[in-house]
């Protein structure tokens, strides 16, 4: 496994989301609440755990009505300006991204063709454009991009 979360990573994510992580064994957990919009979510990060016969990072998000998981998270990007953390997993030119917002909202984009990230967004239909724009923040950390630089 190439990427493992460190204390520095947890500190960066917590700083952008505005809540500290609490550690319990292999799980780092934080809770975000937005009372004004009646939203609450829990973010759990499991670093370097067994996932089937392999080891990897698992990101879990729990809301009042949803449970989302991103298996084999290969990196993340935080944006202070947007107040969000984007976790990404990439396999075979496709990527999935889980975006956690400081305001206790989240978005999931799954199995997105990574070519959409650097293309001309104006040529995409509006139903496809949002995934490309949202995940374009992580383009510089993708393994294929790093190997070409």
CNS distance restraints for C-alpha pairs under 8 A (distance, minus, plus):
assign (resid   1 and name CA) (resid  48 and name CA) 7.74 0.50 0.50
assign (resid   1 and name CA) (resid  55 and name CA) 6.70 0.50 0.50
assign (resid   1 and name CA) (resid  56 and name CA) 6.30 0.50 0.50
assign (resid   2 and name CA) (resid  74 and name CA) 7.56 0.50 0.50
assign (resid   3 and name CA) (resid  74 and name CA) 5.80 0.50 0.50
assign (resid   3 and name CA) (resid  75 and name CA) 6.68 0.50 0.50
assign (resid   4 and name CA) (resid  47 and name CA) 6.04 0.50 0.50
assign (resid   4 and name CA) (resid  48 and name CA) 6.26 0.50 0.50
assign (resid   4 and name CA) (resid  57 and name CA) 7.18 0.50 0.50
assign (resid   5 and name CA) (resid   9 and name CA) 5.80 0.50 0.50
assign (resid   5 and name CA) (resid  10 and name CA) 7.11 0.50 0.50
assign (resid   5 and name CA) (resid  47 and name CA) 5.89 0.50 0.50
assign (resid   6 and name CA) (resid  10 and name CA) 6.49 0.50 0.50
assign (resid   7 and name CA) (resid  11 and name CA) 6.12 0.50 0.50
assign (resid   8 and name CA) (resid  12 and name CA) 6.19 0.50 0.50
assign (resid   9 and name CA) (resid  13 and name CA) 6.22 0.50 0.50
assign (resid  10 and name CA) (resid  14 and name CA) 6.01 0.50 0.50
assign (resid  10 and name CA) (resid  21 and name CA) 7.13 0.50 0.50
assign (resid  11 and name CA) (resid  15 and name CA) 6.05 0.50 0.50
assign (resid  11 and name CA) (resid  20 and name CA) 7.71 0.50 0.50
assign (resid  12 and name CA) (resid  16 and name CA) 6.45 0.50 0.50
assign (resid  12 and name CA) (resid  78 and name CA) 7.48 0.50 0.50
assign (resid  13 and name CA) (resid  17 and name CA) 6.19 0.50 0.50
assign (resid  13 and name CA) (resid  78 and name CA) 6.49 0.50 0.50
assign (resid  13 and name CA) (resid  85 and name CA) 6.48 0.50 0.50
assign (resid  14 and name CA) (resid  18 and name CA) 5.66 0.50 0.50
assign (resid  14 and name CA) (resid  19 and name CA) 5.30 0.50 0.50
assign (resid  14 and name CA) (resid  20 and name CA) 5.17 0.50 0.50
assign (resid  14 and name CA) (resid  21 and name CA) 6.51 0.50 0.50
assign (resid  15 and name CA) (resid  19 and name CA) 6.89 0.50 0.50
assign (resid  15 and name CA) (resid  20 and name CA) 7.55 0.50 0.50
assign (resid  16 and name CA) (resid  78 and name CA) 6.81 0.50 0.50
assign (resid  16 and name CA) (resid  79 and name CA) 6.95 0.50 0.50
assign (resid  16 and name CA) (resid  80 and name CA) 5.44 0.50 0.50
assign (resid  16 and name CA) (resid  83 and name CA) 5.75 0.50 0.50
assign (resid  16 and name CA) (resid  84 and name CA) 6.50 0.50 0.50
assign (resid  16 and name CA) (resid  85 and name CA) 7.34 0.50 0.50
assign (resid  16 and name CA) (resid 102 and name CA) 7.22 0.50 0.50
assign (resid  17 and name CA) (resid  32 and name CA) 7.86 0.50 0.50
assign (resid  17 and name CA) (resid  83 and name CA) 6.26 0.50 0.50
assign (resid  17 and name CA) (resid  84 and name CA) 6.35 0.50 0.50
assign (resid  17 and name CA) (resid  85 and name CA) 7.39 0.50 0.50
assign (resid  17 and name CA) (resid 101 and name CA) 6.85 0.50 0.50
assign (resid  17 and name CA) (resid 102 and name CA) 4.50 0.50 0.50
assign (resid  18 and name CA) (resid 102 and name CA) 6.67 0.50 0.50
assign (resid  19 and name CA) (resid  30 and name CA) 6.48 0.50 0.50
assign (resid  19 and name CA) (resid  31 and name CA) 7.09 0.50 0.50
assign (resid  19 and name CA) (resid  32 and name CA) 6.98 0.50 0.50
assign (resid  20 and name CA) (resid  30 and name CA) 6.18 0.50 0.50
assign (resid  21 and name CA) (resid  28 and name CA) 5.72 0.50 0.50
assign (resid  21 and name CA) (resid  29 and name CA) 5.11 0.50 0.50
assign (resid  21 and name CA) (resid  30 and name CA) 4.69 0.50 0.50
assign (resid  22 and name CA) (resid  28 and name CA) 5.57 0.50 0.50
assign (resid  22 and name CA) (resid  29 and name CA) 5.23 0.50 0.50
assign (resid  22 and name CA) (resid  30 and name CA) 6.29 0.50 0.50
assign (resid  23 and name CA) (resid  27 and name CA) 5.75 0.50 0.50
assign (resid  23 and name CA) (resid  28 and name CA) 4.48 0.50 0.50
assign (resid  23 and name CA) (resid  29 and name CA) 6.36 0.50 0.50
assign (resid  24 and name CA) (resid  28 and name CA) 6.43 0.50 0.50
assign (resid  24 and name CA) (resid  29 and name CA) 7.90 0.50 0.50
assign (resid  26 and name CA) (resid  46 and name CA) 5.70 0.50 0.50
assign (resid  26 and name CA) (resid  47 and name CA) 6.69 0.50 0.50
assign (resid  26 and name CA) (resid  49 and name CA) 7.68 0.50 0.50
assign (resid  27 and name CA) (resid  44 and name CA) 6.30 0.50 0.50
assign (resid  27 and name CA) (resid  45 and name CA) 5.67 0.50 0.50
assign (resid  27 and name CA) (resid  46 and name CA) 4.82 0.50 0.50
assign (resid  27 and name CA) (resid  47 and name CA) 7.41 0.50 0.50
assign (resid  28 and name CA) (resid  44 and name CA) 5.59 0.50 0.50
assign (resid  28 and name CA) (resid  45 and name CA) 5.18 0.50 0.50
assign (resid  28 and name CA) (resid  46 and name CA) 6.56 0.50 0.50
assign (resid  29 and name CA) (resid  42 and name CA) 6.93 0.50 0.50
assign (resid  29 and name CA) (resid  43 and name CA) 5.58 0.50 0.50
assign (resid  29 and name CA) (resid  44 and name CA) 4.41 0.50 0.50
assign (resid  29 and name CA) (resid  45 and name CA) 6.47 0.50 0.50
assign (resid  30 and name CA) (resid  42 and name CA) 5.79 0.50 0.50
assign (resid  30 and name CA) (resid  43 and name CA) 5.42 0.50 0.50
assign (resid  30 and name CA) (resid  44 and name CA) 6.71 0.50 0.50
assign (resid  31 and name CA) (resid  40 and name CA) 7.29 0.50 0.50
assign (resid  31 and name CA) (resid  41 and name CA) 5.80 0.50 0.50
assign (resid  31 and name CA) (resid  42 and name CA) 4.42 0.50 0.50
assign (resid  31 and name CA) (resid  43 and name CA) 6.33 0.50 0.50
assign (resid  32 and name CA) (resid  40 and name CA) 5.62 0.50 0.50
assign (resid  32 and name CA) (resid  41 and name CA) 5.37 0.50 0.50
assign (resid  32 and name CA) (resid  42 and name CA) 6.34 0.50 0.50
assign (resid  32 and name CA) (resid 102 and name CA) 6.96 0.50 0.50
assign (resid  32 and name CA) (resid 103 and name CA) 7.12 0.50 0.50
assign (resid  32 and name CA) (resid 104 and name CA) 5.12 0.50 0.50
assign (resid  33 and name CA) (resid  38 and name CA) 7.82 0.50 0.50
assign (resid  33 and name CA) (resid  39 and name CA) 5.84 0.50 0.50
assign (resid  33 and name CA) (resid  40 and name CA) 4.27 0.50 0.50
assign (resid  33 and name CA) (resid  41 and name CA) 6.54 0.50 0.50
assign (resid  33 and name CA) (resid 103 and name CA) 6.94 0.50 0.50
assign (resid  33 and name CA) (resid 104 and name CA) 5.53 0.50 0.50
assign (resid  34 and name CA) (resid  38 and name CA) 5.84 0.50 0.50
assign (resid  34 and name CA) (resid  39 and name CA) 5.02 0.50 0.50
assign (resid  34 and name CA) (resid  40 and name CA) 6.11 0.50 0.50
assign (resid  34 and name CA) (resid 103 and name CA) 5.60 0.50 0.50
assign (resid  34 and name CA) (resid 104 and name CA) 5.82 0.50 0.50
assign (resid  35 and name CA) (resid  39 and name CA) 6.25 0.50 0.50
assign (resid  35 and name CA) (resid  40 and name CA) 7.81 0.50 0.50
assign (resid  39 and name CA) (resid  63 and name CA) 7.82 0.50 0.50
assign (resid  39 and name CA) (resid  64 and name CA) 7.94 0.50 0.50
assign (resid  39 and name CA) (resid 103 and name CA) 7.86 0.50 0.50
assign (resid  39 and name CA) (resid 104 and name CA) 5.82 0.50 0.50
assign (resid  39 and name CA) (resid 105 and name CA) 7.10 0.50 0.50
assign (resid  40 and name CA) (resid  63 and name CA) 6.04 0.50 0.50
assign (resid  40 and name CA) (resid  64 and name CA) 7.01 0.50 0.50
assign (resid  40 and name CA) (resid 104 and name CA) 5.47 0.50 0.50
assign (resid  40 and name CA) (resid 105 and name CA) 7.80 0.50 0.50
assign (resid  41 and name CA) (resid  61 and name CA) 6.74 0.50 0.50
assign (resid  41 and name CA) (resid  62 and name CA) 5.48 0.50 0.50
assign (resid  41 and name CA) (resid  63 and name CA) 4.50 0.50 0.50
assign (resid  41 and name CA) (resid  64 and name CA) 7.31 0.50 0.50
assign (resid  41 and name CA) (resid 104 and name CA) 5.65 0.50 0.50
assign (resid  41 and name CA) (resid 105 and name CA) 7.37 0.50 0.50
assign (resid  42 and name CA) (resid  61 and name CA) 5.60 0.50 0.50
assign (resid  42 and name CA) (resid  62 and name CA) 5.10 0.50 0.50
assign (resid  42 and name CA) (resid  63 and name CA) 6.58 0.50 0.50
assign (resid  43 and name CA) (resid  59 and name CA) 7.32 0.50 0.50
assign (resid  43 and name CA) (resid  60 and name CA) 5.89 0.50 0.50
assign (resid  43 and name CA) (resid  61 and name CA) 4.73 0.50 0.50
assign (resid  43 and name CA) (resid  62 and name CA) 6.70 0.50 0.50
assign (resid  44 and name CA) (resid  59 and name CA) 5.82 0.50 0.50
assign (resid  44 and name CA) (resid  60 and name CA) 5.06 0.50 0.50
assign (resid  44 and name CA) (resid  61 and name CA) 6.37 0.50 0.50
assign (resid  45 and name CA) (resid  57 and name CA) 7.27 0.50 0.50
assign (resid  45 and name CA) (resid  58 and name CA) 5.94 0.50 0.50
assign (resid  45 and name CA) (resid  59 and name CA) 4.75 0.50 0.50
assign (resid  45 and name CA) (resid  60 and name CA) 6.50 0.50 0.50
assign (resid  46 and name CA) (resid  57 and name CA) 5.60 0.50 0.50
assign (resid  46 and name CA) (resid  58 and name CA) 5.06 0.50 0.50
assign (resid  46 and name CA) (resid  59 and name CA) 6.41 0.50 0.50
assign (resid  47 and name CA) (resid  56 and name CA) 6.67 0.50 0.50
assign (resid  47 and name CA) (resid  57 and name CA) 4.55 0.50 0.50
assign (resid  47 and name CA) (resid  58 and name CA) 6.58 0.50 0.50
assign (resid  48 and name CA) (resid  55 and name CA) 5.67 0.50 0.50
assign (resid  48 and name CA) (resid  56 and name CA) 4.66 0.50 0.50
assign (resid  48 and name CA) (resid  57 and name CA) 5.14 0.50 0.50
assign (resid  49 and name CA) (resid  55 and name CA) 5.25 0.50 0.50
assign (resid  49 and name CA) (resid  56 and name CA) 5.51 0.50 0.50
assign (resid  49 and name CA) (resid  57 and name CA) 6.33 0.50 0.50
assign (resid  49 and name CA) (resid  58 and name CA) 7.63 0.50 0.50
assign (resid  50 and name CA) (resid  54 and name CA) 5.79 0.50 0.50
assign (resid  50 and name CA) (resid  55 and name CA) 4.40 0.50 0.50
assign (resid  50 and name CA) (resid  56 and name CA) 6.52 0.50 0.50
assign (resid  51 and name CA) (resid  55 and name CA) 5.43 0.50 0.50
assign (resid  51 and name CA) (resid  56 and name CA) 6.40 0.50 0.50
assign (resid  51 and name CA) (resid  71 and name CA) 7.93 0.50 0.50
assign (resid  55 and name CA) (resid  72 and name CA) 7.96 0.50 0.50
assign (resid  56 and name CA) (resid  71 and name CA) 7.31 0.50 0.50
assign (resid  56 and name CA) (resid  72 and name CA) 4.89 0.50 0.50
assign (resid  56 and name CA) (resid  73 and name CA) 7.05 0.50 0.50
assign (resid  57 and name CA) (resid  71 and name CA) 6.38 0.50 0.50
assign (resid  57 and name CA) (resid  72 and name CA) 4.91 0.50 0.50
assign (resid  57 and name CA) (resid  73 and name CA) 5.14 0.50 0.50
assign (resid  57 and name CA) (resid  74 and name CA) 7.38 0.50 0.50
assign (resid  58 and name CA) (resid  69 and name CA) 6.96 0.50 0.50
assign (resid  58 and name CA) (resid  70 and name CA) 5.82 0.50 0.50
assign (resid  58 and name CA) (resid  71 and name CA) 4.80 0.50 0.50
assign (resid  58 and name CA) (resid  72 and name CA) 5.93 0.50 0.50
assign (resid  58 and name CA) (resid  73 and name CA) 6.17 0.50 0.50
assign (resid  59 and name CA) (resid  69 and name CA) 5.54 0.50 0.50
assign (resid  59 and name CA) (resid  70 and name CA) 5.08 0.50 0.50
assign (resid  59 and name CA) (resid  71 and name CA) 6.62 0.50 0.50
assign (resid  59 and name CA) (resid  73 and name CA) 7.02 0.50 0.50
assign (resid  59 and name CA) (resid  87 and name CA) 7.92 0.50 0.50
assign (resid  60 and name CA) (resid  67 and name CA) 7.19 0.50 0.50
assign (resid  60 and name CA) (resid  68 and name CA) 5.70 0.50 0.50
assign (resid  60 and name CA) (resid  69 and name CA) 4.48 0.50 0.50
assign (resid  60 and name CA) (resid  70 and name CA) 6.59 0.50 0.50
assign (resid  61 and name CA) (resid  66 and name CA) 7.83 0.50 0.50
assign (resid  61 and name CA) (resid  67 and name CA) 5.67 0.50 0.50
assign (resid  61 and name CA) (resid  68 and name CA) 5.13 0.50 0.50
assign (resid  61 and name CA) (resid  69 and name CA) 6.42 0.50 0.50
assign (resid  62 and name CA) (resid  66 and name CA) 5.86 0.50 0.50
assign (resid  62 and name CA) (resid  67 and name CA) 4.65 0.50 0.50
assign (resid  62 and name CA) (resid  68 and name CA) 6.63 0.50 0.50
assign (resid  63 and name CA) (resid  67 and name CA) 6.43 0.50 0.50
assign (resid  70 and name CA) (resid  88 and name CA) 7.79 0.50 0.50
assign (resid  70 and name CA) (resid  89 and name CA) 7.15 0.50 0.50
assign (resid  70 and name CA) (resid  96 and name CA) 7.59 0.50 0.50
assign (resid  70 and name CA) (resid  97 and name CA) 7.77 0.50 0.50
assign (resid  70 and name CA) (resid  98 and name CA) 7.03 0.50 0.50
assign (resid  71 and name CA) (resid  89 and name CA) 7.16 0.50 0.50
assign (resid  72 and name CA) (resid  89 and name CA) 5.89 0.50 0.50
assign (resid  73 and name CA) (resid  87 and name CA) 6.54 0.50 0.50
assign (resid  73 and name CA) (resid  88 and name CA) 5.47 0.50 0.50
assign (resid  73 and name CA) (resid  89 and name CA) 4.45 0.50 0.50
assign (resid  73 and name CA) (resid  90 and name CA) 7.77 0.50 0.50
assign (resid  74 and name CA) (resid  87 and name CA) 7.80 0.50 0.50
assign (resid  74 and name CA) (resid  88 and name CA) 6.00 0.50 0.50
assign (resid  74 and name CA) (resid  89 and name CA) 5.05 0.50 0.50
assign (resid  74 and name CA) (resid  90 and name CA) 6.87 0.50 0.50
assign (resid  75 and name CA) (resid  87 and name CA) 6.02 0.50 0.50
assign (resid  75 and name CA) (resid  88 and name CA) 5.64 0.50 0.50
assign (resid  75 and name CA) (resid  89 and name CA) 7.03 0.50 0.50
assign (resid  75 and name CA) (resid 141 and name CA) 6.90 0.50 0.50
assign (resid  75 and name CA) (resid 142 and name CA) 7.95 0.50 0.50
assign (resid  76 and name CA) (resid  85 and name CA) 6.92 0.50 0.50
assign (resid  76 and name CA) (resid  86 and name CA) 5.38 0.50 0.50
assign (resid  76 and name CA) (resid  87 and name CA) 4.31 0.50 0.50
assign (resid  76 and name CA) (resid  88 and name CA) 5.91 0.50 0.50
assign (resid  76 and name CA) (resid 138 and name CA) 7.02 0.50 0.50
assign (resid  76 and name CA) (resid 141 and name CA) 7.83 0.50 0.50
assign (resid  77 and name CA) (resid  85 and name CA) 5.83 0.50 0.50
assign (resid  77 and name CA) (resid  86 and name CA) 5.27 0.50 0.50
assign (resid  77 and name CA) (resid  87 and name CA) 6.71 0.50 0.50
assign (resid  77 and name CA) (resid 137 and name CA) 7.04 0.50 0.50
assign (resid  77 and name CA) (resid 138 and name CA) 6.08 0.50 0.50
assign (resid  78 and name CA) (resid  83 and name CA) 7.74 0.50 0.50
assign (resid  78 and name CA) (resid  84 and name CA) 5.90 0.50 0.50
assign (resid  78 and name CA) (resid  85 and name CA) 4.35 0.50 0.50
assign (resid  78 and name CA) (resid  86 and name CA) 6.25 0.50 0.50
assign (resid  79 and name CA) (resid  83 and name CA) 5.72 0.50 0.50
assign (resid  79 and name CA) (resid  84 and name CA) 5.51 0.50 0.50
assign (resid  79 and name CA) (resid  85 and name CA) 6.40 0.50 0.50
assign (resid  80 and name CA) (resid  84 and name CA) 6.82 0.50 0.50
assign (resid  82 and name CA) (resid 101 and name CA) 7.97 0.50 0.50
assign (resid  83 and name CA) (resid 101 and name CA) 5.92 0.50 0.50
assign (resid  83 and name CA) (resid 102 and name CA) 5.33 0.50 0.50
assign (resid  83 and name CA) (resid 103 and name CA) 7.99 0.50 0.50
assign (resid  84 and name CA) (resid  99 and name CA) 6.71 0.50 0.50
assign (resid  84 and name CA) (resid 100 and name CA) 5.45 0.50 0.50
assign (resid  84 and name CA) (resid 101 and name CA) 4.30 0.50 0.50
assign (resid  84 and name CA) (resid 102 and name CA) 5.78 0.50 0.50
assign (resid  85 and name CA) (resid  99 and name CA) 5.73 0.50 0.50
assign (resid  85 and name CA) (resid 100 and name CA) 5.27 0.50 0.50
assign (resid  85 and name CA) (resid 101 and name CA) 6.61 0.50 0.50
assign (resid  86 and name CA) (resid  97 and name CA) 6.48 0.50 0.50
assign (resid  86 and name CA) (resid  98 and name CA) 5.69 0.50 0.50
assign (resid  86 and name CA) (resid  99 and name CA) 4.33 0.50 0.50
assign (resid  86 and name CA) (resid 100 and name CA) 6.36 0.50 0.50
assign (resid  86 and name CA) (resid 135 and name CA) 7.81 0.50 0.50
assign (resid  86 and name CA) (resid 138 and name CA) 7.49 0.50 0.50
assign (resid  87 and name CA) (resid  97 and name CA) 5.53 0.50 0.50
assign (resid  87 and name CA) (resid  98 and name CA) 5.15 0.50 0.50
assign (resid  87 and name CA) (resid  99 and name CA) 6.30 0.50 0.50
assign (resid  88 and name CA) (resid  95 and name CA) 6.78 0.50 0.50
assign (resid  88 and name CA) (resid  96 and name CA) 5.63 0.50 0.50
assign (resid  88 and name CA) (resid  97 and name CA) 4.40 0.50 0.50
assign (resid  88 and name CA) (resid  98 and name CA) 6.43 0.50 0.50
assign (resid  88 and name CA) (resid 138 and name CA) 7.41 0.50 0.50
assign (resid  89 and name CA) (resid  95 and name CA) 5.57 0.50 0.50
assign (resid  89 and name CA) (resid  96 and name CA) 5.33 0.50 0.50
assign (resid  89 and name CA) (resid  97 and name CA) 6.55 0.50 0.50
assign (resid  90 and name CA) (resid  94 and name CA) 5.74 0.50 0.50
assign (resid  90 and name CA) (resid  95 and name CA) 4.24 0.50 0.50
assign (resid  90 and name CA) (resid  96 and name CA) 6.47 0.50 0.50
assign (resid  90 and name CA) (resid 142 and name CA) 7.28 0.50 0.50
assign (resid  91 and name CA) (resid  95 and name CA) 6.24 0.50 0.50
assign (resid  93 and name CA) (resid 113 and name CA) 6.13 0.50 0.50
assign (resid  93 and name CA) (resid 114 and name CA) 5.60 0.50 0.50
assign (resid  93 and name CA) (resid 115 and name CA) 7.77 0.50 0.50
assign (resid  94 and name CA) (resid 111 and name CA) 5.13 0.50 0.50
assign (resid  94 and name CA) (resid 112 and name CA) 5.18 0.50 0.50
assign (resid  94 and name CA) (resid 113 and name CA) 4.64 0.50 0.50
assign (resid  94 and name CA) (resid 114 and name CA) 5.48 0.50 0.50
assign (resid  95 and name CA) (resid 110 and name CA) 6.44 0.50 0.50
assign (resid  95 and name CA) (resid 111 and name CA) 5.11 0.50 0.50
assign (resid  95 and name CA) (resid 112 and name CA) 5.13 0.50 0.50
assign (resid  95 and name CA) (resid 113 and name CA) 6.53 0.50 0.50
assign (resid  95 and name CA) (resid 114 and name CA) 6.25 0.50 0.50
assign (resid  96 and name CA) (resid 108 and name CA) 7.34 0.50 0.50
assign (resid  96 and name CA) (resid 109 and name CA) 5.43 0.50 0.50
assign (resid  96 and name CA) (resid 110 and name CA) 4.11 0.50 0.50
assign (resid  96 and name CA) (resid 111 and name CA) 5.29 0.50 0.50
assign (resid  96 and name CA) (resid 112 and name CA) 6.24 0.50 0.50
assign (resid  97 and name CA) (resid 108 and name CA) 5.77 0.50 0.50
assign (resid  97 and name CA) (resid 109 and name CA) 5.17 0.50 0.50
assign (resid  97 and name CA) (resid 110 and name CA) 6.37 0.50 0.50
assign (resid  97 and name CA) (resid 135 and name CA) 6.68 0.50 0.50
assign (resid  98 and name CA) (resid 106 and name CA) 7.11 0.50 0.50
assign (resid  98 and name CA) (resid 107 and name CA) 5.84 0.50 0.50
assign (resid  98 and name CA) (resid 108 and name CA) 4.62 0.50 0.50
assign (resid  98 and name CA) (resid 109 and name CA) 6.56 0.50 0.50
assign (resid  99 and name CA) (resid 106 and name CA) 5.36 0.50 0.50
assign (resid  99 and name CA) (resid 107 and name CA) 5.12 0.50 0.50
assign (resid  99 and name CA) (resid 108 and name CA) 6.40 0.50 0.50
assign (resid 100 and name CA) (resid 104 and name CA) 7.13 0.50 0.50
assign (resid 100 and name CA) (resid 105 and name CA) 6.14 0.50 0.50
assign (resid 100 and name CA) (resid 106 and name CA) 4.58 0.50 0.50
assign (resid 100 and name CA) (resid 107 and name CA) 6.86 0.50 0.50
assign (resid 101 and name CA) (resid 105 and name CA) 5.13 0.50 0.50
assign (resid 101 and name CA) (resid 106 and name CA) 5.88 0.50 0.50
assign (resid 109 and name CA) (resid 131 and name CA) 6.26 0.50 0.50
assign (resid 112 and name CA) (resid 116 and name CA) 7.66 0.50 0.50
assign (resid 112 and name CA) (resid 131 and name CA) 7.44 0.50 0.50
assign (resid 112 and name CA) (resid 132 and name CA) 7.94 0.50 0.50
assign (resid 114 and name CA) (resid 118 and name CA) 7.96 0.50 0.50
assign (resid 115 and name CA) (resid 119 and name CA) 6.50 0.50 0.50
assign (resid 116 and name CA) (resid 120 and name CA) 7.92 0.50 0.50
assign (resid 116 and name CA) (resid 121 and name CA) 7.72 0.50 0.50
assign (resid 116 and name CA) (resid 132 and name CA) 5.39 0.50 0.50
assign (resid 117 and name CA) (resid 132 and name CA) 4.91 0.50 0.50
assign (resid 117 and name CA) (resid 133 and name CA) 6.78 0.50 0.50
assign (resid 117 and name CA) (resid 135 and name CA) 6.71 0.50 0.50
assign (resid 117 and name CA) (resid 136 and name CA) 4.84 0.50 0.50
assign (resid 117 and name CA) (resid 139 and name CA) 6.72 0.50 0.50
assign (resid 118 and name CA) (resid 136 and name CA) 7.13 0.50 0.50
assign (resid 118 and name CA) (resid 139 and name CA) 7.92 0.50 0.50
assign (resid 120 and name CA) (resid 124 and name CA) 7.40 0.50 0.50
assign (resid 121 and name CA) (resid 129 and name CA) 5.92 0.50 0.50
assign (resid 121 and name CA) (resid 132 and name CA) 7.27 0.50 0.50
assign (resid 121 and name CA) (resid 133 and name CA) 7.36 0.50 0.50
assign (resid 122 and name CA) (resid 129 and name CA) 7.78 0.50 0.50
assign (resid 124 and name CA) (resid 128 and name CA) 6.14 0.50 0.50
assign (resid 124 and name CA) (resid 129 and name CA) 5.45 0.50 0.50
assign (resid 125 and name CA) (resid 129 and name CA) 5.92 0.50 0.50
assign (resid 126 and name CA) (resid 130 and name CA) 6.77 0.50 0.50
assign (resid 128 and name CA) (resid 132 and name CA) 6.92 0.50 0.50
assign (resid 129 and name CA) (resid 133 and name CA) 6.24 0.50 0.50
assign (resid 130 and name CA) (resid 134 and name CA) 5.89 0.50 0.50
assign (resid 131 and name CA) (resid 135 and name CA) 5.99 0.50 0.50
assign (resid 132 and name CA) (resid 136 and name CA) 5.84 0.50 0.50
assign (resid 133 and name CA) (resid 137 and name CA) 7.76 0.50 0.50
assign (resid 135 and name CA) (resid 139 and name CA) 7.22 0.50 0.50
assign (resid 138 and name CA) (resid 142 and name CA) 6.85 0.50 0.50
assign (resid 139 and name CA) (resid 145 and name CA) 7.18 0.50 0.50
assign (resid 140 and name CA) (resid 145 and name CA) 6.29 0.50 0.50
assign (resid 140 and name CA) (resid 146 and name CA) 6.91 0.50 0.50
assign (resid 141 and name CA) (resid 145 and name CA) 7.08 0.50 0.50
assign (resid 141 and name CA) (resid 146 and name CA) 6.61 0.50 0.50
assign (resid 142 and name CA) (resid 146 and name CA) 6.31 0.50 0.50
assign (resid 143 and name CA) (resid 147 and name CA) 6.26 0.50 0.50
assign (resid 144 and name CA) (resid 148 and name CA) 6.59 0.50 0.50
assign (resid 145 and name CA) (resid 149 and name CA) 6.54 0.50 0.50
